[in-house]
Amino acid sequence: MAGEGMGADRPKRADARRNEEALLEAAAAVFVASGVDAPIRDIAAKAGVGTATIYRHFPTRADLIVAVYRHQVDHLAETGPALLRSADTPYAALARWLEEFVDFVITKQGLAAVLQSADPCYDPLHSYFLERLEPVCVQLLEAAADAGEIRPGQDPYELMRGIGSLCAGATSNPRYDTRRLVRLLIAGLRR
């Protein structure tokens, strides 16, 4: 990605990291609200910067989309171990992480068309998603199984894919409650 190579030889200043973080958070919020084709000026306004700042960090829309996706995957990957340290039980950590996983999957549905496009810059994102999140899911499942809270031997890929499939039904239909269905699935893991 073009934005990733910038400054790769030297670490970014703290203020530059904060600016990039603010841009990625603003872009994510705008993408959820208005789709990935939202005007760059809307993202700039939400981040409190000029459009030139966005283009300096992310020369193309594809660079920005990839960076937002990777940033959110990284955040979710970091959340799992933190929840394991702070939650009352490993099962509570697993359940909370899977709720955040649901939020991530639901908000990424607007990106689905872009991520499945013929543009090769998006090809590595699914692998990145699995490389970063599957080990976290393994860690949480194993901790809960070791604590005797869930049945051992759960397949993390199967669980994440099943939740993804439940999230695919997330629409404005009031009769379909993705989160309720995922809570039922998570409860079904218990011993």
Residue pairs with C-beta under 8 A, 6 or more apart in sequence:
1 63
1 66
1 67
1 121
2 58
2 59
2 60
2 63
3 57
3 58
3 59
3 63
3 64
3 67
4 67
6 57
7 16
12 20
19 49
19 53
19 57
20 57
21 71
22 47
22 48
22 49
23 43
23 47
23 49
23 53
23 54
23 57
23 58
24 67
24 68
24 71
25 47
26 43
26 44
26 46
26 47
27 43
27 47
27 54
27 64
27 67
27 68
28 68
28 71
28 72
28 107
29 46
30 38
30 42
30 43
30 46
31 38
31 65
31 68
31 107
31 110
31 111
32 107
32 110
34 42
35 110
36 61
36 65
36 110
36 111
36 114
40 51
40 54
40 55
40 61
41 51
43 54
43 64
44 50
44 51
44 53
44 54
47 53
47 54
54 64
57 67
58 64
58 67
62 119
62 121
62 122
63 121
65 111
65 114
65 122
66 121
66 122
66 125
69 108
69 111
69 115
69 125
70 125
70 128
72 104
72 108
73 104
73 128
73 129
73 132
73 133
74 132
76 97
76 100
76 101
76 104
76 132
76 133
76 136
77 132
77 133
77 136
79 97
79 100
80 93
80 97
80 136
80 137
80 139
80 140
81 136
81 139
83 93
83 96
83 97
83 140
84 90
84 93
84 139
84 140
84 143
86 93
87 93
87 96
89 144
89 147
89 149
90 140
90 143
90 144
90 146
90 147
90 149
91 144
91 147
91 149
91 150
91 190
93 140
93 143
93 144
94 140
94 141
94 143
94 144
94 150
94 186
94 189
95 183
95 186
97 136
97 137
97 140
98 159
98 163
98 182
98 186
99 179
99 182
101 133
101 160
101 163
102 163
102 167
102 178
102 179
102 182
105 163
105 164
105 167
106 167
106 170
106 178
108 115
109 167
109 168
109 170
114 122
115 122
115 125
115 126
116 122
130 157
133 160
134 156
134 157
134 160
137 156
137 159
137 160
138 156
141 150
141 154
141 156
141 159
144 150
144 189
145 151
145 152
145 153
145 154
148 191
149 190
149 191
150 189
150 190
150 191
151 189
151 190
151 191
154 189
159 185
162 185
163 182
163 185
166 178
166 181
166 182
166 185
167 178
167 182
169 176
169 178
170 176
170 178
